[in-house]
Amino acid sequence: MKAVKYIFFVITTGFIVGCTPSPTEGIVSVIDLASNTPVPNAEVEIYVDDPNNADAGFFLCNEYETTERMLYTTNAGGVTERICFKLPAVLKVSVKASFGDTIFGGKTGSTTLSLVEGETTTVVCKISN
């Protein structure tokens, strides 16, 4: 009887773990093109660039409405927090270094974040003058 309970437990646990989807996440890393160093406190804007659809947006985890734009700030290592998305998407990323920063101030850059369902995608954005 113990063997049957054990097998049932293993199968049930495997089913629950196997059915839990991995989150779709994005991370933006900002690097200065000239010095190849991380850029802290950079403003990272993520948005959908679709001129044919004024209501274009994306879904963040725990949100029920589409989001048009989100702003994030890089940490001391030049990286944003993990951003959780409900669905895969192709998003535009625009980066501006803090104008108060004497080293990187005023530098900008842009890239594209292509999210894959159930994976964490990291994109590197290199900024310059």
Helices and strands as residue ranges (DSSP letters): H 2-19, E 24-32, E 43-47, E 69-73, E 83-85, E 90-96, E 108-114, E 120-127
